[in-house]
Amino acid sequence: MSQNRETAPHGVPFFIDTHSHFDATEFDSDRESEYARAVTAGVGIQIVPSVAHSNFDAVAEVCTRHPGCLPAWGLHPMYIDTHRREDLDAVRAQIAAQRPVAVGEIGLDLFVRGLDFATQEYFYVEQLKIARDHELPVLLHGRRANDLLLKHLRRIRVPGGIAHAFNGSAQQAAEFIKLGFKLGFGGAFTWTRALNLRRLAVDLPLESIVLETDSPDIPPAWIGHGRNSPAELPRIAAVLAELRGISVDEVAEVTTRTARTLLRL
């Protein structure tokens, strides 16, 4: 491990939360204190993706008020019923107005019933084109859809990205990695029953993993069904370190370096 590892102002390891919906209304009552708690814990950067045109302003405000929060602009497949074709122009305009670190959160969701697949696919493909044209990585949402996500990524080449909340097979992980993607690991693998995820957390190259919370969602085991927070990221990293038999410092150093390189931070 490098003798010049990056540390937060408090001397603790520096972490990047590569997926935090910190603009969510769940944080309206205590956003400032939660931001301070995250920074104190070592979470110096949060990537905050939009989900629909309607929350562009909320994401922009959070990222303006909090220097460690950086935006990604995109249209989430779970909100497909609210998206309009002109919202793609809004994504382009937002990229021009406030340069993001990525296009996201975009993708495909075959888990939630009633989400029209053809419409999901249209918005996913068009946003891949936006990312390609602006030379931006993408933040991918994919539930029961990894092979379909990969199919389009092979056709529309973007400068990598993150398979957020990855929960696929080792073979699918390898295909994402071949295309320059990193795999997002968060609270889901901290549950002892998450056997596949825990195997992947051990077997995948550490350089292919980035950390995330998906706050306020996907809470780790110690929270149960409560609200997740970016401040939980170091403890999530500690679980990864324990599973792999390495130090938390090493997890912090490698995942932070990976995220900085991928997202050009």
ChimeraX commands (.cxc) that place a marker at each C-alpha (Angstrom):
marker #1 position 0.00,0.00,0.00 radius 0.5
marker #1 position 1.20,3.51,-0.77 radius 0.5
marker #1 position 2.83,5.45,2.04 radius 0.5
marker #1 position 1.07,8.55,0.67 radius 0.5
marker #1 position -2.49,7.32,0.97 radius 0.5
marker #1 position -5.20,9.93,0.77 radius 0.5
marker #1 position -6.75,10.89,4.08 radius 0.5
marker #1 position -9.70,13.05,5.08 radius 0.5
marker #1 position -9.13,16.22,7.15 radius 0.5
marker #1 position -9.70,14.26,10.35 radius 0.5
marker #1 position -6.90,11.83,9.53 radius 0.5
marker #1 position -9.25,8.96,8.70 radius 0.5
marker #1 position -9.15,7.18,5.31 radius 0.5
marker #1 position -10.74,9.08,2.42 radius 0.5
marker #1 position -13.77,7.51,0.75 radius 0.5
marker #1 position -15.89,8.28,-2.31 radius 0.5
marker #1 position -19.57,7.35,-2.21 radius 0.5
marker #1 position -20.13,6.71,-5.92 radius 0.5
marker #1 position -23.93,6.62,-5.62 radius 0.5
marker #1 position -25.85,8.75,-3.12 radius 0.5
marker #1 position -29.32,10.21,-3.61 radius 0.5
marker #1 position -28.52,12.92,-1.10 radius 0.5
marker #1 position -31.14,15.20,-2.62 radius 0.5
marker #1 position -33.91,12.82,-1.48 radius 0.5
marker #1 position -36.64,14.21,0.76 radius 0.5
marker #1 position -35.61,11.73,3.45 radius 0.5
marker #1 position -32.69,14.08,4.18 radius 0.5
marker #1 position -34.68,17.32,4.22 radius 0.5
marker #1 position -34.84,17.50,8.02 radius 0.5
marker #1 position -31.16,16.85,8.74 radius 0.5
marker #1 position -29.19,17.11,5.51 radius 0.5
marker #1 position -26.58,19.49,6.95 radius 0.5
marker #1 position -25.81,17.32,9.96 radius 0.5
marker #1 position -25.74,14.17,7.82 radius 0.5
marker #1 position -23.33,15.81,5.42 radius 0.5
marker #1 position -21.09,16.81,8.33 radius 0.5
marker #1 position -21.29,13.29,9.77 radius 0.5
marker #1 position -20.24,11.81,6.43 radius 0.5
marker #1 position -17.29,14.20,6.06 radius 0.5
marker #1 position -16.14,13.46,9.61 radius 0.5
marker #1 position -16.29,9.74,8.81 radius 0.5
marker #1 position -14.03,10.29,5.81 radius 0.5
marker #1 position -16.58,10.44,2.99 radius 0.5
marker #1 position -15.21,13.45,1.19 radius 0.5
marker #1 position -17.04,13.01,-2.13 radius 0.5
marker #1 position -20.57,11.89,-2.95 radius 0.5
marker #1 position -21.79,11.35,-6.50 radius 0.5
marker #1 position -25.44,12.44,-6.62 radius 0.5
marker #1 position -27.34,11.15,-9.67 radius 0.5
marker #1 position -30.65,12.54,-10.85 radius 0.5
marker #1 position -33.58,10.24,-11.60 radius 0.5
marker #1 position -35.92,12.48,-13.60 radius 0.5
marker #1 position -36.10,15.96,-15.07 radius 0.5
marker #1 position -38.21,16.93,-12.06 radius 0.5
marker #1 position -35.32,16.51,-9.62 radius 0.5
marker #1 position -32.58,18.22,-11.62 radius 0.5
marker #1 position -33.02,21.37,-9.52 radius 0.5
marker #1 position -32.82,19.46,-6.24 radius 0.5
marker #1 position -29.62,17.70,-7.29 radius 0.5
marker #1 position -28.14,20.97,-8.53 radius 0.5
marker #1 position -28.94,22.72,-5.25 radius 0.5
marker #1 position -27.46,19.95,-3.10 radius 0.5
marker #1 position -24.29,19.94,-5.17 radius 0.5
marker #1 position -24.00,23.72,-5.03 radius 0.5
marker #1 position -24.46,23.88,-1.25 radius 0.5
marker #1 position -22.16,20.95,-0.43 radius 0.5
marker #1 position -18.71,21.06,-2.04 radius 0.5
marker #1 position -18.22,17.31,-1.72 radius 0.5
marker #1 position -21.37,16.51,-3.70 radius 0.5
marker #1 position -20.96,16.16,-7.47 radius 0.5
marker #1 position -23.82,15.65,-9.93 radius 0.5
marker #1 position -24.68,13.07,-12.55 radius 0.5
marker #1 position -27.54,13.82,-14.93 radius 0.5
marker #1 position -29.88,11.16,-16.22 radius 0.5
marker #1 position -33.36,9.64,-16.41 radius 0.5
marker #1 position -33.95,6.55,-14.24 radius 0.5
marker #1 position -35.89,3.59,-15.72 radius 0.5
marker #1 position -38.16,3.27,-12.67 radius 0.5
marker #1 position -39.61,6.72,-13.44 radius 0.5
marker #1 position -40.27,5.86,-17.05 radius 0.5
marker #1 position -43.91,6.93,-16.86 radius 0.5
marker #1 position -42.85,10.50,-16.12 radius 0.5
marker #1 position -40.18,10.84,-18.82 radius 0.5
marker #1 position -40.88,12.65,-22.06 radius 0.5
marker #1 position -38.72,12.64,-25.18 radius 0.5
marker #1 position -37.95,16.31,-24.67 radius 0.5
marker #1 position -36.40,15.39,-21.32 radius 0.5
marker #1 position -33.43,14.04,-23.30 radius 0.5
marker #1 position -32.86,17.60,-24.51 radius 0.5
marker #1 position -33.04,18.67,-20.87 radius 0.5
marker #1 position -30.28,16.19,-20.01 radius 0.5
marker #1 position -28.09,17.67,-22.75 radius 0.5
marker #1 position -28.84,21.21,-21.58 radius 0.5
marker #1 position -28.08,20.32,-17.98 radius 0.5
marker #1 position -24.74,18.80,-19.00 radius 0.5
marker #1 position -23.89,22.05,-20.73 radius 0.5
marker #1 position -24.99,24.13,-17.75 radius 0.5
marker #1 position -23.36,22.08,-14.99 radius 0.5
marker #1 position -20.80,19.56,-16.17 radius 0.5
marker #1 position -21.44,16.24,-14.42 radius 0.5
marker #1 position -19.06,13.43,-13.56 radius 0.5
marker #1 position -21.32,10.96,-15.39 radius 0.5
marker #1 position -24.62,10.38,-17.14 radius 0.5
marker #1 position -26.93,8.66,-14.71 radius 0.5
marker #1 position -28.82,7.14,-13.23 radius 0.5
marker #1 position -29.83,5.28,-16.38 radius 0.5
marker #1 position -30.53,1.68,-17.29 radius 0.5
marker #1 position -33.15,-1.05,-17.38 radius 0.5
marker #1 position -35.39,-2.54,-14.70 radius 0.5
marker #1 position -37.12,-5.87,-15.34 radius 0.5
marker #1 position -37.91,-6.43,-11.66 radius 0.5
marker #1 position -40.64,-3.83,-11.16 radius 0.5
marker #1 position -43.83,-4.83,-12.91 radius 0.5
marker #1 position -45.60,-2.46,-15.25 radius 0.5
marker #1 position -42.56,-0.59,-16.58 radius 0.5
marker #1 position -42.84,-0.64,-20.35 radius 0.5
marker #1 position -39.67,-2.28,-21.63 radius 0.5
marker #1 position -39.63,-0.67,-25.07 radius 0.5
marker #1 position -39.80,2.79,-23.51 radius 0.5
marker #1 position -37.09,1.90,-20.98 radius 0.5
marker #1 position -34.86,0.65,-23.77 radius 0.5
marker #1 position -35.41,3.79,-25.83 radius 0.5
marker #1 position -34.36,6.11,-23.02 radius 0.5
marker #1 position -31.43,3.89,-22.07 radius 0.5
marker #1 position -30.07,3.79,-25.62 radius 0.5
marker #1 position -30.54,7.52,-26.18 radius 0.5
marker #1 position -28.74,8.34,-22.95 radius 0.5
marker #1 position -25.86,6.06,-23.86 radius 0.5
marker #1 position -25.55,8.14,-27.02 radius 0.5
marker #1 position -25.51,11.32,-24.93 radius 0.5
marker #1 position -22.74,9.89,-22.75 radius 0.5
marker #1 position -20.78,8.81,-25.80 radius 0.5
marker #1 position -21.13,12.22,-27.45 radius 0.5
marker #1 position -20.06,14.06,-24.29 radius 0.5
marker #1 position -17.32,11.54,-23.44 radius 0.5
marker #1 position -18.84,10.81,-20.04 radius 0.5
marker #1 position -19.05,7.53,-18.11 radius 0.5
marker #1 position -22.47,6.23,-17.08 radius 0.5
marker #1 position -24.06,5.13,-13.80 radius 0.5
marker #1 position -26.10,2.05,-14.60 radius 0.5
marker #1 position -29.22,0.77,-12.89 radius 0.5
marker #1 position -29.92,-2.83,-13.80 radius 0.5
marker #1 position -32.24,-5.33,-12.19 radius 0.5
marker #1 position -32.61,-8.66,-13.95 radius 0.5
marker #1 position -31.23,-6.85,-16.99 radius 0.5
marker #1 position -27.45,-7.21,-17.02 radius 0.5
marker #1 position -27.27,-9.06,-20.33 radius 0.5
marker #1 position -29.48,-6.47,-22.01 radius 0.5
marker #1 position -27.43,-3.63,-20.55 radius 0.5
marker #1 position -24.28,-5.26,-21.90 radius 0.5
marker #1 position -25.82,-5.83,-25.32 radius 0.5
marker #1 position -26.25,-2.09,-25.86 radius 0.5
marker #1 position -22.92,-1.19,-24.24 radius 0.5
marker #1 position -21.14,-3.34,-26.81 radius 0.5
marker #1 position -22.88,-1.41,-29.59 radius 0.5
marker #1 position -22.70,2.12,-28.14 radius 0.5
marker #1 position -19.26,2.55,-26.64 radius 0.5
marker #1 position -19.08,4.93,-23.70 radius 0.5
marker #1 position -15.96,5.72,-21.62 radius 0.5
marker #1 position -16.80,3.15,-18.97 radius 0.5
marker #1 position -18.94,3.64,-15.94 radius 0.5
marker #1 position -20.30,1.90,-12.86 radius 0.5
marker #1 position -22.70,-1.03,-12.72 radius 0.5
marker #1 position -24.48,0.35,-9.67 radius 0.5
marker #1 position -25.64,-2.09,-6.97 radius 0.5
marker #1 position -24.21,-4.95,-8.98 radius 0.5
marker #1 position -25.95,-8.25,-8.33 radius 0.5
marker #1 position -25.13,-10.40,-11.32 radius 0.5
marker #1 position -22.97,-13.41,-12.02 radius 0.5
marker #1 position -19.19,-13.61,-12.11 radius 0.5
marker #1 position -19.44,-13.99,-15.89 radius 0.5
marker #1 position -21.52,-10.83,-16.21 radius 0.5
marker #1 position -19.09,-8.99,-13.94 radius 0.5
marker #1 position -16.24,-10.01,-16.24 radius 0.5
marker #1 position -18.12,-8.67,-19.27 radius 0.5
marker #1 position -18.70,-5.30,-17.61 radius 0.5
marker #1 position -15.03,-5.13,-16.64 radius 0.5
marker #1 position -13.99,-5.86,-20.25 radius 0.5
marker #1 position -15.98,-2.80,-21.30 radius 0.5
marker #1 position -14.19,-0.55,-18.81 radius 0.5
marker #1 position -16.81,-0.68,-16.07 radius 0.5
marker #1 position -16.42,-0.89,-12.33 radius 0.5
marker #1 position -18.87,-2.66,-10.05 radius 0.5
marker #1 position -20.67,-0.81,-7.27 radius 0.5
marker #1 position -20.83,-2.54,-3.89 radius 0.5
marker #1 position -22.82,-1.19,-0.96 radius 0.5
marker #1 position -25.08,-2.24,1.84 radius 0.5
marker #1 position -26.50,-5.33,0.11 radius 0.5
marker #1 position -23.36,-7.45,0.51 radius 0.5
marker #1 position -23.12,-6.73,4.26 radius 0.5
marker #1 position -26.02,-9.11,4.88 radius 0.5
marker #1 position -24.75,-12.61,5.67 radius 0.5
marker #1 position -27.46,-14.17,3.51 radius 0.5
marker #1 position -26.13,-12.35,0.40 radius 0.5
marker #1 position -23.95,-15.31,-0.52 radius 0.5
marker #1 position -23.44,-14.50,-4.21 radius 0.5
marker #1 position -22.55,-10.89,-3.53 radius 0.5
marker #1 position -20.15,-11.83,-0.75 radius 0.5
marker #1 position -18.40,-14.32,-3.03 radius 0.5
marker #1 position -18.04,-11.66,-5.69 radius 0.5
marker #1 position -16.76,-9.16,-3.11 radius 0.5
marker #1 position -13.94,-11.58,-2.34 radius 0.5
marker #1 position -13.22,-12.97,-5.80 radius 0.5
marker #1 position -13.34,-9.87,-8.00 radius 0.5
marker #1 position -10.18,-7.81,-8.43 radius 0.5
marker #1 position -10.28,-5.06,-5.81 radius 0.5
marker #1 position -9.42,-2.60,-8.60 radius 0.5
marker #1 position -12.78,-3.43,-10.22 radius 0.5
marker #1 position -14.83,-2.46,-7.16 radius 0.5
marker #1 position -16.10,0.95,-6.09 radius 0.5
marker #1 position -18.07,1.71,-2.95 radius 0.5
marker #1 position -21.53,3.22,-2.70 radius 0.5
marker #1 position -24.45,3.59,-0.31 radius 0.5
marker #1 position -27.40,4.39,-2.61 radius 0.5
marker #1 position -28.60,6.51,0.31 radius 0.5
marker #1 position -31.29,6.61,1.54 radius 0.5
marker #1 position -31.86,3.13,0.06 radius 0.5
marker #1 position -30.15,-0.30,0.29 radius 0.5
marker #1 position -29.35,-0.06,4.00 radius 0.5
marker #1 position -26.57,-2.24,5.41 radius 0.5
marker #1 position -27.29,-5.06,7.84 radius 0.5
marker #1 position -26.73,-2.99,10.99 radius 0.5
marker #1 position -29.42,-0.49,9.94 radius 0.5
marker #1 position -31.96,-3.09,8.91 radius 0.5
marker #1 position -34.88,-1.37,7.23 radius 0.5
marker #1 position -33.96,2.16,8.30 radius 0.5
marker #1 position -32.64,5.07,6.28 radius 0.5
marker #1 position -29.20,4.60,4.81 radius 0.5
marker #1 position -26.68,7.45,4.91 radius 0.5
marker #1 position -23.34,8.28,3.23 radius 0.5
marker #1 position -21.71,8.20,6.69 radius 0.5
marker #1 position -22.16,4.41,6.68 radius 0.5
marker #1 position -19.66,3.98,3.83 radius 0.5
marker #1 position -16.56,3.42,5.99 radius 0.5
marker #1 position -18.32,0.64,7.89 radius 0.5
marker #1 position -19.38,-0.90,4.57 radius 0.5
marker #1 position -15.72,-0.72,3.54 radius 0.5
marker #1 position -14.78,-2.46,6.78 radius 0.5
marker #1 position -17.02,-5.40,5.88 radius 0.5
marker #1 position -15.33,-5.64,2.49 radius 0.5
marker #1 position -11.92,-5.52,4.15 radius 0.5
marker #1 position -12.88,-8.27,6.60 radius 0.5
marker #1 position -14.22,-10.53,3.84 radius 0.5
marker #1 position -11.06,-10.09,1.78 radius 0.5
marker #1 position -8.66,-10.32,4.72 radius 0.5
marker #1 position -7.07,-6.92,4.09 radius 0.5
marker #1 position -7.01,-3.56,5.87 radius 0.5
marker #1 position -9.65,-0.88,5.63 radius 0.5
marker #1 position -6.89,1.50,4.60 radius 0.5
marker #1 position -6.17,-0.65,1.55 radius 0.5
marker #1 position -9.86,-0.81,0.61 radius 0.5
marker #1 position -10.11,2.96,0.96 radius 0.5
marker #1 position -6.99,3.64,-1.07 radius 0.5
marker #1 position -7.79,1.32,-3.96 radius 0.5
marker #1 position -11.50,2.12,-4.28 radius 0.5
marker #1 position -10.87,5.85,-4.00 radius 0.5
marker #1 position -8.16,5.72,-6.65 radius 0.5
marker #1 position -10.41,3.66,-8.92 radius 0.5
marker #1 position -13.31,6.09,-8.57 radius 0.5
marker #1 position -11.08,9.12,-9.13 radius 0.5
marker #1 position -9.64,7.63,-12.31 radius 0.5
marker #1 position -12.96,6.50,-13.73 radius 0.5
marker #1 position -14.86,9.71,-12.94 radius 0.5
marker #1 position -11.89,12.02,-13.58 radius 0.5
marker #1 position -12.04,13.54,-10.12 radius 0.5
marker link #1:1,2 radius 0.2
marker link #1:2,3 radius 0.2
marker link #1:3,4 radius 0.2
marker link #1:4,5 radius 0.2
marker link #1:5,6 radius 0.2
marker link #1:6,7 radius 0.2
marker link #1:7,8 radius 0.2
marker link #1:8,9 radius 0.2
marker link #1:9,10 radius 0.2
marker link #1:10,11 radius 0.2
marker link #1:11,12 radius 0.2
marker link #1:12,13 radius 0.2
marker link #1:13,14 radius 0.2
marker link #1:14,15 radius 0.2
marker link #1:15,16 radius 0.2
marker link #1:16,17 radius 0.2
marker link #1:17,18 radius 0.2
marker link #1:18,19 radius 0.2
marker link #1:19,20 radius 0.2
marker link #1:20,21 radius 0.2
marker link #1:21,22 radius 0.2
marker link #1:22,23 radius 0.2
marker link #1:23,24 radius 0.2
marker link #1:24,25 radius 0.2
marker link #1:25,26 radius 0.2
marker link #1:26,27 radius 0.2
marker link #1:27,28 radius 0.2
marker link #1:28,29 radius 0.2
marker link #1:29,30 radius 0.2
marker link #1:30,31 radius 0.2
marker link #1:31,32 radius 0.2
marker link #1:32,33 radius 0.2
marker link #1:33,34 radius 0.2
marker link #1:34,35 radius 0.2
marker link #1:35,36 radius 0.2
marker link #1:36,37 radius 0.2
marker link #1:37,38 radius 0.2
marker link #1:38,39 radius 0.2
marker link #1:39,40 radius 0.2
marker link #1:40,41 radius 0.2
marker link #1:41,42 radius 0.2
marker link #1:42,43 radius 0.2
marker link #1:43,44 radius 0.2
marker link #1:44,45 radius 0.2
marker link #1:45,46 radius 0.2
marker link #1:46,47 radius 0.2
marker link #1:47,48 radius 0.2
marker link #1:48,49 radius 0.2
marker link #1:49,50 radius 0.2
marker link #1:50,51 radius 0.2
marker link #1:51,52 radius 0.2
marker link #1:52,53 radius 0.2
marker link #1:53,54 radius 0.2
marker link #1:54,55 radius 0.2
marker link #1:55,56 radius 0.2
marker link #1:56,57 radius 0.2
marker link #1:57,58 radius 0.2
marker link #1:58,59 radius 0.2
marker link #1:59,60 radius 0.2
marker link #1:60,61 radius 0.2
marker link #1:61,62 radius 0.2
marker link #1:62,63 radius 0.2
marker link #1:63,64 radius 0.2
marker link #1:64,65 radius 0.2
marker link #1:65,66 radius 0.2
marker link #1:66,67 radius 0.2
marker link #1:67,68 radius 0.2
marker link #1:68,69 radius 0.2
marker link #1:69,70 radius 0.2
marker link #1:70,71 radius 0.2
marker link #1:71,72 radius 0.2
marker link #1:72,73 radius 0.2
marker link #1:73,74 radius 0.2
marker link #1:74,75 radius 0.2
marker link #1:75,76 radius 0.2
marker link #1:76,77 radius 0.2
marker link #1:77,78 radius 0.2
marker link #1:78,79 radius 0.2
marker link #1:79,80 radius 0.2
marker link #1:80,81 radius 0.2
marker link #1:81,82 radius 0.2
marker link #1:82,83 radius 0.2
marker link #1:83,84 radius 0.2
marker link #1:84,85 radius 0.2
marker link #1:85,86 radius 0.2
marker link #1:86,87 radius 0.2
marker link #1:87,88 radius 0.2
marker link #1:88,89 radius 0.2
marker link #1:89,90 radius 0.2
marker link #1:90,91 radius 0.2
marker link #1:91,92 radius 0.2
marker link #1:92,93 radius 0.2
marker link #1:93,94 radius 0.2
marker link #1:94,95 radius 0.2
marker link #1:95,96 radius 0.2
marker link #1:96,97 radius 0.2
marker link #1:97,98 radius 0.2
marker link #1:98,99 radius 0.2
marker link #1:99,100 radius 0.2
marker link #1:100,101 radius 0.2
marker link #1:101,102 radius 0.2
marker link #1:102,103 radius 0.2
marker link #1:103,104 radius 0.2
marker link #1:104,105 radius 0.2
marker link #1:105,106 radius 0.2
marker link #1:106,107 radius 0.2
marker link #1:107,108 radius 0.2
marker link #1:108,109 radius 0.2
marker link #1:109,110 radius 0.2
marker link #1:110,111 radius 0.2
marker link #1:111,112 radius 0.2
marker link #1:112,113 radius 0.2
marker link #1:113,114 radius 0.2
marker link #1:114,115 radius 0.2
marker link #1:115,116 radius 0.2
marker link #1:116,117 radius 0.2
marker link #1:117,118 radius 0.2
marker link #1:118,119 radius 0.2
marker link #1:119,120 radius 0.2
marker link #1:120,121 radius 0.2
marker link #1:121,122 radius 0.2
marker link #1:122,123 radius 0.2
marker link #1:123,124 radius 0.2
marker link #1:124,125 radius 0.2
marker link #1:125,126 radius 0.2
marker link #1:126,127 radius 0.2
marker link #1:127,128 radius 0.2
marker link #1:128,129 radius 0.2
marker link #1:129,130 radius 0.2
marker link #1:130,131 radius 0.2
marker link #1:131,132 radius 0.2
marker link #1:132,133 radius 0.2
marker link #1:133,134 radius 0.2
marker link #1:134,135 radius 0.2
marker link #1:135,136 radius 0.2
marker link #1:136,137 radius 0.2
marker link #1:137,138 radius 0.2
marker link #1:138,139 radius 0.2
marker link #1:139,140 radius 0.2
marker link #1:140,141 radius 0.2
marker link #1:141,142 radius 0.2
marker link #1:142,143 radius 0.2
marker link #1:143,144 radius 0.2
marker link #1:144,145 radius 0.2
marker link #1:145,146 radius 0.2
marker link #1:146,147 radius 0.2
marker link #1:147,148 radius 0.2
marker link #1:148,149 radius 0.2
marker link #1:149,150 radius 0.2
marker link #1:150,151 radius 0.2
marker link #1:151,152 radius 0.2
marker link #1:152,153 radius 0.2
marker link #1:153,154 radius 0.2
marker link #1:154,155 radius 0.2
marker link #1:155,156 radius 0.2
marker link #1:156,157 radius 0.2
marker link #1:157,158 radius 0.2
marker link #1:158,159 radius 0.2
marker link #1:159,160 radius 0.2
marker link #1:160,161 radius 0.2
marker link #1:161,162 radius 0.2
marker link #1:162,163 radius 0.2
marker link #1:163,164 radius 0.2
marker link #1:164,165 radius 0.2
marker link #1:165,166 radius 0.2
marker link #1:166,167 radius 0.2
marker link #1:167,168 radius 0.2
marker link #1:168,169 radius 0.2
marker link #1:169,170 radius 0.2
marker link #1:170,171 radius 0.2
marker link #1:171,172 radius 0.2
marker link #1:172,173 radius 0.2
marker link #1:173,174 radius 0.2
marker link #1:174,175 radius 0.2
marker link #1:175,176 radius 0.2
marker link #1:176,177 radius 0.2
marker link #1:177,178 radius 0.2
marker link #1:178,179 radius 0.2
marker link #1:179,180 radius 0.2
marker link #1:180,181 radius 0.2
marker link #1:181,182 radius 0.2
marker link #1:182,183 radius 0.2
marker link #1:183,184 radius 0.2
marker link #1:184,185 radius 0.2
marker link #1:185,186 radius 0.2
marker link #1:186,187 radius 0.2
marker link #1:187,188 radius 0.2
marker link #1:188,189 radius 0.2
marker link #1:189,190 radius 0.2
marker link #1:190,191 radius 0.2
marker link #1:191,192 radius 0.2
marker link #1:192,193 radius 0.2
marker link #1:193,194 radius 0.2
marker link #1:194,195 radius 0.2
marker link #1:195,196 radius 0.2
marker link #1:196,197 radius 0.2
marker link #1:197,198 radius 0.2
marker link #1:198,199 radius 0.2
marker link #1:199,200 radius 0.2
marker link #1:200,201 radius 0.2
marker link #1:201,202 radius 0.2
marker link #1:202,203 radius 0.2
marker link #1:203,204 radius 0.2
marker link #1:204,205 radius 0.2
marker link #1:205,206 radius 0.2
marker link #1:206,207 radius 0.2
marker link #1:207,208 radius 0.2
marker link #1:208,209 radius 0.2
marker link #1:209,210 radius 0.2
marker link #1:210,211 radius 0.2
marker link #1:211,212 radius 0.2
marker link #1:212,213 radius 0.2
marker link #1:213,214 radius 0.2
marker link #1:214,215 radius 0.2
marker link #1:215,216 radius 0.2
marker link #1:216,217 radius 0.2
marker link #1:217,218 radius 0.2
marker link #1:218,219 radius 0.2
marker link #1:219,220 radius 0.2
marker link #1:220,221 radius 0.2
marker link #1:221,222 radius 0.2
marker link #1:222,223 radius 0.2
marker link #1:223,224 radius 0.2
marker link #1:224,225 radius 0.2
marker link #1:225,226 radius 0.2
marker link #1:226,227 radius 0.2
marker link #1:227,228 radius 0.2
marker link #1:228,229 radius 0.2
marker link #1:229,230 radius 0.2
marker link #1:230,231 radius 0.2
marker link #1:231,232 radius 0.2
marker link #1:232,233 radius 0.2
marker link #1:233,234 radius 0.2
marker link #1:234,235 radius 0.2
marker link #1:235,236 radius 0.2
marker link #1:236,237 radius 0.2
marker link #1:237,238 radius 0.2
marker link #1:238,239 radius 0.2
marker link #1:239,240 radius 0.2
marker link #1:240,241 radius 0.2
marker link #1:241,242 radius 0.2
marker link #1:242,243 radius 0.2
marker link #1:243,244 radius 0.2
marker link #1:244,245 radius 0.2
marker link #1:245,246 radius 0.2
marker link #1:246,247 radius 0.2
marker link #1:247,248 radius 0.2
marker link #1:248,249 radius 0.2
marker link #1:249,250 radius 0.2
marker link #1:250,251 radius 0.2
marker link #1:251,252 radius 0.2
marker link #1:252,253 radius 0.2
marker link #1:253,254 radius 0.2
marker link #1:254,255 radius 0.2
marker link #1:255,256 radius 0.2
marker link #1:256,257 radius 0.2
marker link #1:257,258 radius 0.2
marker link #1:258,259 radius 0.2
marker link #1:259,260 radius 0.2
marker link #1:260,261 radius 0.2
marker link #1:261,262 radius 0.2
marker link #1:262,263 radius 0.2
marker link #1:263,264 radius 0.2
marker link #1:264,265 radius 0.2
view
